[in-house]
Amino acid sequence: MSIKVSVGPVTPYQQNCSIIQCQATGKAAVVDPGGDIDRILSAAEQMGATIEKIILTHGHLDHCGVSAELRDKLEVPIEGPEAADKFWIDQLPDYCKLAGFPHADAFTPDRWLHDGDTVNVGEVELQVIHCPGHTPGHVVFVSDENRIAWVGDVIFQGSIGRTDFPMSKHDDLIHSIRDKLFPLGDDITFVPGHGPTSTFGQERQTNPFVADSRYG
């Protein structure tokens, strides 16, 4: 593999925050820093990683709550999600208060992402796939070379993302999973926003919401 990956839970929601490090350069990206900055920085230090950017799958508080604070602390850019999630990021202060989370300021990413874009981490290239449904601007990051994807809250081991939020759409979520992610290959391991990793092939066989047997 050309990357080293550290995954650790942050926030009371146990959200999987990842650090993706390019093995060749030591440079790294933090995926979905929802909280617990000290834990994130400690993990990066243990890896010997130099964080060069923050990348976001979507705008929910447990995935992006400390993004602005981390950006200011490290002086690095925020890339993602897709602009339709501005709706969520603009309301961060309100949703943090409702959920009992520490205050988080609304922010504007340095780069909104679009379907088909790429994000570079050192010498590693990640493909960006727009996967709406859980939120309208949700994106997934895929390392084709390393056969690994960061899917946020689109799909989990044995489950799928919630669609009972404002601007969520169940049919869009199913389309994102079956028509955008599964065709990438059964062998791709994915890191979900919560819970253990799995593969697209395993979910095609066993996930009760999106398995091939359900859709023929």
Disulfide bonds with the S-S distance in Angstrom:
none
